[in-house]
């Protein structure tokens, strides 16, 4: 089972968080995108844009932080962080 933890961070505090599970037979990449989409729906956010820095960070440590530059609309928090809990 694949689990992705999504957290909205403001002033170094978790404002909201959720864990999304994916038990499909899709590829790891598809599972990440699918879970991120569900996290954004739950938090009422648009899907962030994956920048090169997000991709490098995610490959390095199984987590990524999406700041204002990853969103087209203005956000009222510091960043959205996703982290793989279980694969």
PEHUUR-V241389 format. One line per field, one symbol per residue. phi: phi as a letter, one per 30 degrees, with the letter a starting at -180 (. if undefined). psi: psi as a letter, one per 40 degrees, with the letter a starting at -180 (. if undefined). burial: + if it has 9 or more other C-alpha atoms within 8 Angstrom, else -. Layout:
phi->???
psi->???
burial->???
This chain:
phi->.cbbccbccbhibddbaacccbcdcddedddddddddddddddhbddddddeddddddddbhabcccedccdddccbdacccbdcbb
psi->hhhhhhhhhhffihdiiihhiheieiidddddddddddddddefiihihhidddddddddefiihhadeeidiiifidihhihhdi.
burial->-+++++++++---+--+-++++--------++--+++++++------------++-++---+++++++-++-----++++++++---
